[in-house]
C-alpha cells in the first residue's frame, strides 16, 4: 500500500512537470511594426501676467516720470 501511494505521487509530479514544460513552448512574440508613442519631456513654466503680455505683444510701457526726471537720464529710444 505504501508503494502504491508513492507511485501515485511520483506519477502526479511527473505529469505536472511534463505539462509545465509543454506549456513553455510556443510561438515567438510578434515584433511591433510601428511606434505608438513618442517620448516628450513633461514640464511647465510659471509665467507672471506681465511677462505673458510682453511676449504676446500686448504690453504697454507707460513712462510716468516728469520731464525733468526724464532729462536727468534715460535709455535712448
PyMOL Python script that loads the backbone (N, CA, C, O; Angstrom):
from pymol import cmd

cmd.read_pdbstr("""\
ATOM      1  N   UNK A   1       0.822  -1.178   0.000  1.00  0.00           N
ATOM      2  CA  UNK A   1       0.000   0.000   0.000  1.00  0.00           C
ATOM      3  C   UNK A   1       0.875   1.253   0.000  1.00  0.00           C
ATOM      4  O   UNK A   1       0.599   2.216  -0.715  1.00  0.00           O
ATOM      5  N   UNK A   2       1.914   1.225   0.797  1.00  0.00           N
ATOM      6  CA  UNK A   2       2.822   2.363   0.861  1.00  0.00           C
ATOM      7  C   UNK A   2       3.478   2.605  -0.502  1.00  0.00           C
ATOM      8  O   UNK A   2       3.651   3.757  -0.900  1.00  0.00           O
ATOM      9  N   UNK A   3       3.841   1.546  -1.218  1.00  0.00           N
ATOM     10  CA  UNK A   3       4.485   1.665  -2.516  1.00  0.00           C
ATOM     11  C   UNK A   3       3.507   2.214  -3.556  1.00  0.00           C
ATOM     12  O   UNK A   3       3.922   2.973  -4.431  1.00  0.00           O
ATOM     13  N   UNK A   4       2.245   1.861  -3.489  1.00  0.00           N
ATOM     14  CA  UNK A   4       1.250   2.351  -4.436  1.00  0.00           C
ATOM     15  C   UNK A   4       1.059   3.854  -4.274  1.00  0.00           C
ATOM     16  O   UNK A   4       0.956   4.585  -5.259  1.00  0.00           O
ATOM     17  N   UNK A   5       1.014   4.302  -3.044  1.00  0.00           N
ATOM     18  CA  UNK A   5       0.868   5.739  -2.774  1.00  0.00           C
ATOM     19  C   UNK A   5       2.085   6.500  -3.297  1.00  0.00           C
ATOM     20  O   UNK A   5       1.950   7.572  -3.888  1.00  0.00           O
ATOM     21  N   UNK A   6       3.247   5.950  -3.080  1.00  0.00           N
ATOM     22  CA  UNK A   6       4.487   6.573  -3.540  1.00  0.00           C
ATOM     23  C   UNK A   6       4.486   6.677  -5.069  1.00  0.00           C
ATOM     24  O   UNK A   6       4.900   7.703  -5.609  1.00  0.00           O
ATOM     25  N   UNK A   7       4.036   5.649  -5.768  1.00  0.00           N
ATOM     26  CA  UNK A   7       3.998   5.657  -7.232  1.00  0.00           C
ATOM     27  C   UNK A   7       3.010   6.711  -7.734  1.00  0.00           C
ATOM     28  O   UNK A   7       3.276   7.379  -8.733  1.00  0.00           O
ATOM     29  N   UNK A   8       1.892   6.863  -7.063  1.00  0.00           N
ATOM     30  CA  UNK A   8       0.903   7.867  -7.469  1.00  0.00           C
ATOM     31  C   UNK A   8       1.477   9.280  -7.331  1.00  0.00           C
ATOM     32  O   UNK A   8       1.278  10.135  -8.195  1.00  0.00           O
ATOM     33  N   UNK A   9       2.181   9.501  -6.239  1.00  0.00           N
ATOM     34  CA  UNK A   9       2.791  10.825  -6.028  1.00  0.00           C
ATOM     35  C   UNK A   9       3.840  11.100  -7.102  1.00  0.00           C
ATOM     36  O   UNK A   9       3.885  12.196  -7.661  1.00  0.00           O
ATOM     37  N   UNK A  10       4.676  10.116  -7.388  1.00  0.00           N
ATOM     38  CA  UNK A  10       5.712  10.280  -8.412  1.00  0.00           C
ATOM     39  C   UNK A  10       5.059  10.497  -9.778  1.00  0.00           C
ATOM     40  O   UNK A  10       5.519  11.340 -10.548  1.00  0.00           O
ATOM     41  N   UNK A  11       4.009   9.759 -10.087  1.00  0.00           N
ATOM     42  CA  UNK A  11       3.316   9.914 -11.365  1.00  0.00           C
ATOM     43  C   UNK A  11       2.677  11.297 -11.473  1.00  0.00           C
ATOM     44  O   UNK A  11       2.715  11.914 -12.538  1.00  0.00           O
ATOM     45  N   UNK A  12       2.089  11.791 -10.379  1.00  0.00           N
ATOM     46  CA  UNK A  12       1.477  13.118 -10.379  1.00  0.00           C
ATOM     47  C   UNK A  12       2.535  14.199 -10.583  1.00  0.00           C
ATOM     48  O   UNK A  12       2.318  15.140 -11.346  1.00  0.00           O
ATOM     49  N   UNK A  13       3.663  14.073  -9.913  1.00  0.00           N
ATOM     50  CA  UNK A  13       4.748  15.042 -10.088  1.00  0.00           C
ATOM     51  C   UNK A  13       5.289  15.011 -11.516  1.00  0.00           C
ATOM     52  O   UNK A  13       5.563  16.057 -12.104  1.00  0.00           O
ATOM     53  N   UNK A  14       5.442  13.807 -12.071  1.00  0.00           N
ATOM     54  CA  UNK A  14       5.916  13.678 -13.441  1.00  0.00           C
ATOM     55  C   UNK A  14       4.940  14.338 -14.410  1.00  0.00           C
ATOM     56  O   UNK A  14       5.359  15.033 -15.335  1.00  0.00           O
ATOM     57  N   UNK A  15       3.656  14.127 -14.205  1.00  0.00           N
ATOM     58  CA  UNK A  15       2.642  14.733 -15.073  1.00  0.00           C
ATOM     59  C   UNK A  15       2.671  16.256 -14.955  1.00  0.00           C
ATOM     60  O   UNK A  15       2.549  16.960 -15.956  1.00  0.00           O
ATOM     61  N   UNK A  16       2.833  16.762 -13.732  1.00  0.00           N
ATOM     62  CA  UNK A  16       2.881  18.211 -13.534  1.00  0.00           C
ATOM     63  C   UNK A  16       4.086  18.815 -14.239  1.00  0.00           C
ATOM     64  O   UNK A  16       3.970  19.860 -14.878  1.00  0.00           O
ATOM     65  N   UNK A  17       5.235  18.170 -14.128  1.00  0.00           N
ATOM     66  CA  UNK A  17       6.442  18.670 -14.787  1.00  0.00           C
ATOM     67  C   UNK A  17       6.272  18.600 -16.303  1.00  0.00           C
ATOM     68  O   UNK A  17       6.663  19.532 -17.005  1.00  0.00           O
ATOM     69  N   UNK A  18       5.705  17.528 -16.813  1.00  0.00           N
ATOM     70  CA  UNK A  18       5.514  17.381 -18.255  1.00  0.00           C
ATOM     71  C   UNK A  18       4.569  18.453 -18.789  1.00  0.00           C
ATOM     72  O   UNK A  18       4.815  19.014 -19.857  1.00  0.00           O
ATOM     73  N   UNK A  19       3.500  18.743 -18.066  1.00  0.00           N
ATOM     74  CA  UNK A  19       2.568  19.780 -18.504  1.00  0.00           C
ATOM     75  C   UNK A  19       3.203  21.165 -18.446  1.00  0.00           C
ATOM     76  O   UNK A  19       2.967  21.998 -19.320  1.00  0.00           O
ATOM     77  N   UNK A  20       4.001  21.408 -17.423  1.00  0.00           N
ATOM     78  CA  UNK A  20       4.662  22.706 -17.285  1.00  0.00           C
ATOM     79  C   UNK A  20       5.665  22.926 -18.412  1.00  0.00           C
ATOM     80  O   UNK A  20       5.703  24.000 -19.014  1.00  0.00           O
ATOM     81  N   UNK A  21       6.468  21.920 -18.694  1.00  0.00           N
ATOM     82  CA  UNK A  21       7.457  22.042 -19.763  1.00  0.00           C
ATOM     83  C   UNK A  21       6.753  22.167 -21.111  1.00  0.00           C
ATOM     84  O   UNK A  21       7.205  22.928 -21.967  1.00  0.00           O
ATOM     85  N   UNK A  22       5.689  21.458 -21.314  1.00  0.00           N
ATOM     86  CA  UNK A  22       4.941  21.538 -22.564  1.00  0.00           C
ATOM     87  C   UNK A  22       4.302  22.894 -22.774  1.00  0.00           C
ATOM     88  O   UNK A  22       4.146  23.339 -23.911  1.00  0.00           O
ATOM     89  N   UNK A  23       3.934  23.549 -21.698  1.00  0.00           N
ATOM     90  CA  UNK A  23       3.303  24.863 -21.801  1.00  0.00           C
ATOM     91  C   UNK A  23       4.319  25.960 -22.100  1.00  0.00           C
ATOM     92  O   UNK A  23       3.943  27.047 -22.539  1.00  0.00           O
ATOM     93  N   UNK A  24       5.589  25.690 -21.871  1.00  0.00           N
ATOM     94  CA  UNK A  24       6.615  26.714 -22.088  1.00  0.00           C
ATOM     95  C   UNK A  24       6.888  26.953 -23.564  1.00  0.00           C
ATOM     96  O   UNK A  24       7.281  28.058 -23.938  1.00  0.00           O
ATOM     97  N   UNK A  25       6.694  25.968 -24.398  1.00  0.00           N
ATOM     98  CA  UNK A  25       6.951  26.133 -25.821  1.00  0.00           C
ATOM     99  C   UNK A  25       5.887  27.006 -26.452  1.00  0.00           C
ATOM    100  O   UNK A  25       4.810  27.191 -25.885  1.00  0.00           O
ATOM    101  N   UNK A  26       6.180  27.531 -27.598  1.00  0.00           N
ATOM    102  CA  UNK A  26       5.183  28.352 -28.273  1.00  0.00           C
ATOM    103  C   UNK A  26       5.821  29.216 -29.327  1.00  0.00           C
ATOM    104  O   UNK A  26       7.018  29.130 -29.598  1.00  0.00           O
ATOM    105  N   UNK A  27       4.998  30.043 -29.911  1.00  0.00           N
ATOM    106  CA  UNK A  27       5.474  30.942 -30.949  1.00  0.00           C
ATOM    107  C   UNK A  27       6.172  32.146 -30.332  1.00  0.00           C
ATOM    108  O   UNK A  27       5.918  32.520 -29.187  1.00  0.00           O
ATOM    109  N   UNK A  28       7.048  32.734 -31.114  1.00  0.00           N
ATOM    110  CA  UNK A  28       7.723  33.939 -30.646  1.00  0.00           C
ATOM    111  C   UNK A  28       6.744  35.106 -30.649  1.00  0.00           C
ATOM    112  O   UNK A  28       5.798  35.138 -31.436  1.00  0.00           O
ATOM    113  N   UNK A  29       6.978  36.038 -29.781  1.00  0.00           N
ATOM    114  CA  UNK A  29       6.124  37.224 -29.724  1.00  0.00           C
ATOM    115  C   UNK A  29       6.334  38.057 -30.986  1.00  0.00           C
ATOM    116  O   UNK A  29       7.453  38.177 -31.483  1.00  0.00           O
ATOM    117  N   UNK A  30       5.267  38.617 -31.485  1.00  0.00           N
ATOM    118  CA  UNK A  30       5.349  39.456 -32.677  1.00  0.00           C
ATOM    119  C   UNK A  30       6.065  40.757 -32.346  1.00  0.00           C
ATOM    120  O   UNK A  30       5.846  41.341 -31.285  1.00  0.00           O
ATOM    121  N   UNK A  31       6.911  41.202 -33.245  1.00  0.00           N
ATOM    122  CA  UNK A  31       7.608  42.464 -33.023  1.00  0.00           C
ATOM    123  C   UNK A  31       6.714  43.611 -33.485  1.00  0.00           C
ATOM    124  O   UNK A  31       5.952  43.458 -34.440  1.00  0.00           O
ATOM    125  N   UNK A  32       6.803  44.744 -32.822  1.00  0.00           N
ATOM    126  CA  UNK A  32       5.957  45.878 -33.221  1.00  0.00           C
ATOM    127  C   UNK A  32       6.353  46.388 -34.605  1.00  0.00           C
ATOM    128  O   UNK A  32       7.527  46.380 -34.975  1.00  0.00           O
ATOM    129  N   UNK A  33       5.360  46.826 -35.352  1.00  0.00           N
ATOM    130  CA  UNK A  33       5.626  47.310 -36.705  1.00  0.00           C
ATOM    131  C   UNK A  33       5.656  48.825 -36.789  1.00  0.00           C
ATOM    132  O   UNK A  33       6.111  49.384 -37.787  1.00  0.00           O
ATOM    133  N   UNK A  34       5.176  49.494 -35.749  1.00  0.00           N
ATOM    134  CA  UNK A  34       5.195  50.950 -35.770  1.00  0.00           C
ATOM    135  C   UNK A  34       5.341  51.481 -34.353  1.00  0.00           C
ATOM    136  O   UNK A  34       5.105  50.770 -33.376  1.00  0.00           O
ATOM    137  N   UNK A  35       5.731  52.729 -34.264  1.00  0.00           N
ATOM    138  CA  UNK A  35       5.872  53.378 -32.973  1.00  0.00           C
ATOM    139  C   UNK A  35       4.519  53.924 -32.553  1.00  0.00           C
ATOM    140  O   UNK A  35       3.847  54.611 -33.323  1.00  0.00           O
ATOM    141  N   UNK A  36       4.127  53.613 -31.329  1.00  0.00           N
ATOM    142  CA  UNK A  36       2.822  54.053 -30.846  1.00  0.00           C
ATOM    143  C   UNK A  36       2.933  55.373 -30.094  1.00  0.00           C
ATOM    144  O   UNK A  36       2.053  56.226 -30.206  1.00  0.00           O
ATOM    145  N   UNK A  37       3.990  55.545 -29.341  1.00  0.00           N
ATOM    146  CA  UNK A  37       4.116  56.743 -28.519  1.00  0.00           C
ATOM    147  C   UNK A  37       5.487  57.374 -28.733  1.00  0.00           C
ATOM    148  O   UNK A  37       6.442  56.700 -29.119  1.00  0.00           O
ATOM    149  N   UNK A  38       5.565  58.646 -28.483  1.00  0.00           N
ATOM    150  CA  UNK A  38       6.810  59.390 -28.587  1.00  0.00           C
ATOM    151  C   UNK A  38       7.118  59.951 -27.210  1.00  0.00           C
ATOM    152  O   UNK A  38       6.233  60.468 -26.527  1.00  0.00           O
ATOM    153  N   UNK A  39       8.373  59.848 -26.808  1.00  0.00           N
ATOM    154  CA  UNK A  39       8.761  60.404 -25.516  1.00  0.00           C
ATOM    155  C   UNK A  39       8.780  61.921 -25.601  1.00  0.00           C
ATOM    156  O   UNK A  39       9.443  62.498 -26.463  1.00  0.00           O
ATOM    157  N   UNK A  40       8.052  62.557 -24.706  1.00  0.00           N
ATOM    158  CA  UNK A  40       8.010  64.010 -24.630  1.00  0.00           C
ATOM    159  C   UNK A  40       8.349  64.397 -23.206  1.00  0.00           C
ATOM    160  O   UNK A  40       7.787  63.862 -22.250  1.00  0.00           O
ATOM    161  N   UNK A  41       9.270  65.328 -23.077  1.00  0.00           N
ATOM    162  CA  UNK A  41       9.656  65.770 -21.749  1.00  0.00           C
ATOM    163  C   UNK A  41       8.522  66.592 -21.143  1.00  0.00           C
ATOM    164  O   UNK A  41       8.094  67.600 -21.707  1.00  0.00           O
ATOM    165  N   UNK A  42       8.057  66.152 -20.013  1.00  0.00           N
ATOM    166  CA  UNK A  42       6.963  66.854 -19.342  1.00  0.00           C
ATOM    167  C   UNK A  42       7.520  68.005 -18.515  1.00  0.00           C
ATOM    168  O   UNK A  42       8.646  67.936 -18.022  1.00  0.00           O
ATOM    169  N   UNK A  43       6.747  69.035 -18.371  1.00  0.00           N
ATOM    170  CA  UNK A  43       7.166  70.154 -17.553  1.00  0.00           C
ATOM    171  C   UNK A  43       6.228  71.322 -17.721  1.00  0.00           C
ATOM    172  O   UNK A  43       5.308  71.293 -18.539  1.00  0.00           O
ATOM    173  N   UNK A  44       6.469  72.333 -16.950  1.00  0.00           N
ATOM    174  CA  UNK A  44       5.665  73.539 -17.044  1.00  0.00           C
ATOM    175  C   UNK A  44       6.521  74.721 -16.615  1.00  0.00           C
ATOM    176  O   UNK A  44       7.541  74.555 -15.946  1.00  0.00           O
ATOM    177  N   UNK A  45       6.100  75.897 -17.004  1.00  0.00           N
ATOM    178  CA  UNK A  45       6.796  77.121 -16.642  1.00  0.00           C
ATOM    179  C   UNK A  45       5.797  78.060 -15.984  1.00  0.00           C
ATOM    180  O   UNK A  45       4.668  78.209 -16.450  1.00  0.00           O
ATOM    181  N   UNK A  46       6.218  78.677 -14.918  1.00  0.00           N
ATOM    182  CA  UNK A  46       5.390  79.687 -14.275  1.00  0.00           C
ATOM    183  C   UNK A  46       5.720  81.033 -14.907  1.00  0.00           C
ATOM    184  O   UNK A  46       6.878  81.450 -14.916  1.00  0.00           O
ATOM    185  N   UNK A  47       4.712  81.711 -15.434  1.00  0.00           N
ATOM    186  CA  UNK A  47       4.903  82.996 -16.093  1.00  0.00           C
ATOM    187  C   UNK A  47       3.946  83.992 -15.462  1.00  0.00           C
ATOM    188  O   UNK A  47       2.742  83.749 -15.374  1.00  0.00           O
ATOM    189  N   UNK A  48       4.501  85.119 -15.024  1.00  0.00           N
ATOM    190  CA  UNK A  48       3.635  86.140 -14.438  1.00  0.00           C
ATOM    191  C   UNK A  48       2.879  86.855 -15.562  1.00  0.00           C
ATOM    192  O   UNK A  48       3.333  86.841 -16.706  1.00  0.00           O
ATOM    193  N   UNK A  49       1.752  87.471 -15.264  1.00  0.00           N
ATOM    194  CA  UNK A  49       0.931  88.108 -16.304  1.00  0.00           C
ATOM    195  C   UNK A  49       1.659  89.179 -17.106  1.00  0.00           C
ATOM    196  O   UNK A  49       1.410  89.317 -18.303  1.00  0.00           O
ATOM    197  N   UNK A  50       2.551  89.940 -16.478  1.00  0.00           N
ATOM    198  CA  UNK A  50       3.276  90.991 -17.202  1.00  0.00           C
ATOM    199  C   UNK A  50       4.191  90.391 -18.264  1.00  0.00           C
ATOM    200  O   UNK A  50       4.270  90.904 -19.380  1.00  0.00           O
ATOM    201  N   UNK A  51       4.874  89.318 -17.924  1.00  0.00           N
ATOM    202  CA  UNK A  51       5.750  88.661 -18.898  1.00  0.00           C
ATOM    203  C   UNK A  51       4.933  88.062 -20.032  1.00  0.00           C
ATOM    204  O   UNK A  51       5.325  88.153 -21.196  1.00  0.00           O
ATOM    205  N   UNK A  52       3.806  87.454 -19.706  1.00  0.00           N
ATOM    206  CA  UNK A  52       2.951  86.875 -20.740  1.00  0.00           C
ATOM    207  C   UNK A  52       2.453  87.949 -21.699  1.00  0.00           C
ATOM    208  O   UNK A  52       2.409  87.721 -22.908  1.00  0.00           O
ATOM    209  N   UNK A  53       2.080  89.106 -21.186  1.00  0.00           N
ATOM    210  CA  UNK A  53       1.612  90.197 -22.040  1.00  0.00           C
ATOM    211  C   UNK A  53       2.739  90.719 -22.919  1.00  0.00           C
ATOM    212  O   UNK A  53       2.518  91.034 -24.088  1.00  0.00           O
ATOM    213  N   UNK A  54       3.961  90.815 -22.360  1.00  0.00           N
ATOM    214  CA  UNK A  54       5.098  91.304 -23.139  1.00  0.00           C
ATOM    215  C   UNK A  54       5.434  90.339 -24.269  1.00  0.00           C
ATOM    216  O   UNK A  54       5.717  90.765 -25.389  1.00  0.00           O
ATOM    217  N   UNK A  55       5.406  89.047 -23.982  1.00  0.00           N
ATOM    218  CA  UNK A  55       5.719  88.050 -25.005  1.00  0.00           C
ATOM    219  C   UNK A  55       4.650  88.042 -26.092  1.00  0.00           C
ATOM    220  O   UNK A  55       4.961  87.847 -27.267  1.00  0.00           O
ATOM    221  N   UNK A  56       3.408  88.251 -25.713  1.00  0.00           N
ATOM    222  CA  UNK A  56       2.309  88.242 -26.682  1.00  0.00           C
ATOM    223  C   UNK A  56       2.224  89.542 -27.470  1.00  0.00           C
ATOM    224  O   UNK A  56       1.425  89.640 -28.402  1.00  0.00           O
ATOM    225  N   UNK A  57       3.030  90.544 -27.117  1.00  0.00           N
ATOM    226  CA  UNK A  57       2.993  91.823 -27.819  1.00  0.00           C
ATOM    227  C   UNK A  57       1.842  92.702 -27.383  1.00  0.00           C
ATOM    228  O   UNK A  57       1.475  93.634 -28.099  1.00  0.00           O
ATOM    229  N   UNK A  58       1.268  92.430 -26.233  1.00  0.00           N
ATOM    230  CA  UNK A  58       0.127  93.197 -25.742  1.00  0.00           C
ATOM    231  C   UNK A  58       0.509  94.169 -24.628  1.00  0.00           C
ATOM    232  O   UNK A  58      -0.354  94.852 -24.078  1.00  0.00           O
ATOM    233  N   UNK A  59       1.780  94.233 -24.298  1.00  0.00           N
ATOM    234  CA  UNK A  59       2.215  95.081 -23.187  1.00  0.00           C
ATOM    235  C   UNK A  59       2.318  96.535 -23.631  1.00  0.00           C
ATOM    236  O   UNK A  59       2.686  96.827 -24.769  1.00  0.00           O
ATOM    237  N   UNK A  60       1.989  97.432 -22.723  1.00  0.00           N
ATOM    238  CA  UNK A  60       2.116  98.866 -22.960  1.00  0.00           C
ATOM    239  C   UNK A  60       3.038  99.414 -21.882  1.00  0.00           C
ATOM    240  O   UNK A  60       2.817  99.197 -20.691  1.00  0.00           O
ATOM    241  N   UNK A  61       4.082 100.134 -22.317  1.00  0.00           N
ATOM    242  CA  UNK A  61       5.001 100.760 -21.369  1.00  0.00           C
ATOM    243  C   UNK A  61       4.588 102.219 -21.236  1.00  0.00           C
ATOM    244  O   UNK A  61       4.550 102.958 -22.220  1.00  0.00           O
ATOM    245  N   UNK A  62       4.286 102.617 -20.028  1.00  0.00           N
ATOM    246  CA  UNK A  62       3.841 103.984 -19.762  1.00  0.00           C
ATOM    247  C   UNK A  62       4.868 104.640 -18.853  1.00  0.00           C
ATOM    248  O   UNK A  62       5.049 104.231 -17.706  1.00  0.00           O
ATOM    249  N   UNK A  63       5.535 105.654 -19.370  1.00  0.00           N
ATOM    250  CA  UNK A  63       6.547 106.374 -18.597  1.00  0.00           C
ATOM    251  C   UNK A  63       5.841 107.462 -17.793  1.00  0.00           C
ATOM    252  O   UNK A  63       5.266 108.390 -18.361  1.00  0.00           O
ATOM    253  N   UNK A  64       5.890 107.341 -16.470  1.00  0.00           N
ATOM    254  CA  UNK A  64       5.172 108.293 -15.608  1.00  0.00           C
ATOM    255  C   UNK A  64       6.109 109.316 -14.972  1.00  0.00           C
ATOM    256  O   UNK A  64       5.725 110.020 -14.038  1.00  0.00           O
ATOM    257  N   UNK A  65       7.339 109.395 -15.481  1.00  0.00           N
ATOM    258  CA  UNK A  65       8.267 110.382 -14.924  1.00  0.00           C
ATOM    259  C   UNK A  65       7.922 111.778 -15.440  1.00  0.00           C
ATOM    260  O   UNK A  65       7.317 111.949 -16.498  1.00  0.00           O
ATOM    261  N   UNK A  66       8.324 112.743 -14.664  1.00  0.00           N
ATOM    262  CA  UNK A  66       8.149 114.134 -15.104  1.00  0.00           C
ATOM    263  C   UNK A  66       9.201 114.436 -16.167  1.00  0.00           C
ATOM    264  O   UNK A  66      10.193 113.713 -16.263  1.00  0.00           O
ATOM    265  N   UNK A  67       9.009 115.485 -16.966  1.00  0.00           N
ATOM    266  CA  UNK A  67      10.019 115.838 -17.971  1.00  0.00           C
ATOM    267  C   UNK A  67      11.393 116.090 -17.360  1.00  0.00           C
ATOM    268  O   UNK A  67      12.403 115.757 -17.979  1.00  0.00           O
ATOM    269  N   UNK A  68      11.456 116.663 -16.172  1.00  0.00           N
ATOM    270  CA  UNK A  68      12.772 116.913 -15.559  1.00  0.00           C
ATOM    271  C   UNK A  68      13.431 115.591 -15.152  1.00  0.00           C
ATOM    272  O   UNK A  68      14.645 115.445 -15.288  1.00  0.00           O
ATOM    273  N   UNK A  69      12.646 114.629 -14.654  1.00  0.00           N
ATOM    274  CA  UNK A  69      13.208 113.312 -14.327  1.00  0.00           C
ATOM    275  C   UNK A  69      13.699 112.617 -15.598  1.00  0.00           C
ATOM    276  O   UNK A  69      14.730 111.945 -15.582  1.00  0.00           O
ATOM    277  N   UNK A  70      12.978 112.775 -16.669  1.00  0.00           N
ATOM    278  CA  UNK A  70      13.366 112.180 -17.937  1.00  0.00           C
ATOM    279  C   UNK A  70      14.672 112.786 -18.438  1.00  0.00           C
ATOM    280  O   UNK A  70      15.530 112.081 -18.969  1.00  0.00           O
ATOM    281  N   UNK A  71      14.817 114.121 -18.262  1.00  0.00           N
ATOM    282  CA  UNK A  71      16.024 114.815 -18.714  1.00  0.00           C
ATOM    283  C   UNK A  71      17.246 114.422 -17.896  1.00  0.00           C
ATOM    284  O   UNK A  71      18.374 114.535 -18.375  1.00  0.00           O
ATOM    285  N   UNK A  72      17.032 113.957 -16.657  1.00  0.00           N
ATOM    286  CA  UNK A  72      18.160 113.544 -15.812  1.00  0.00           C
ATOM    287  C   UNK A  72      18.868 112.319 -16.380  1.00  0.00           C
ATOM    288  O   UNK A  72      20.056 112.120 -16.126  1.00  0.00           O
ATOM    289  N   UNK A  73      18.177 111.524 -17.121  1.00  0.00           N
ATOM    290  CA  UNK A  73      18.814 110.344 -17.716  1.00  0.00           C
ATOM    291  C   UNK A  73      17.789 109.316 -18.141  1.00  0.00           C
ATOM    292  O   UNK A  73      16.815 109.039 -17.441  1.00  0.00           O
ATOM    293  N   UNK A  74      18.041 108.767 -19.304  1.00  0.00           N
ATOM    294  CA  UNK A  74      17.149 107.727 -19.810  1.00  0.00           C
ATOM    295  C   UNK A  74      17.878 106.919 -20.879  1.00  0.00           C
ATOM    296  O   UNK A  74      18.910 107.344 -21.398  1.00  0.00           O
ATOM    297  N   UNK A  75      17.344 105.782 -21.189  1.00  0.00           N
ATOM    298  CA  UNK A  75      17.885 104.969 -22.276  1.00  0.00           C
ATOM    299  C   UNK A  75      17.427 105.561 -23.591  1.00  0.00           C
ATOM    300  O   UNK A  75      16.322 106.094 -23.695  1.00  0.00           O
ATOM    301  N   UNK A  76      18.271 105.466 -24.582  1.00  0.00           N
ATOM    302  CA  UNK A  76      17.872 106.014 -25.881  1.00  0.00           C
ATOM    303  C   UNK A  76      16.770 105.144 -26.493  1.00  0.00           C
ATOM    304  O   UNK A  76      16.726 103.926 -26.316  1.00  0.00           O
ATOM    305  N   UNK A  77      15.883 105.832 -27.221  1.00  0.00           N
ATOM    306  CA  UNK A  77      14.827 105.068 -27.894  1.00  0.00           C
ATOM    307  C   UNK A  77      13.447 105.505 -27.535  1.00  0.00           C
ATOM    308  O   UNK A  77      12.473 104.942 -28.034  1.00  0.00           O
TER     309      UNK A  77
END
""", "prot")
cmd.dss("prot")
cmd.show_as("cartoon", "prot")
cmd.util.cbc("prot")
cmd.orient("prot")
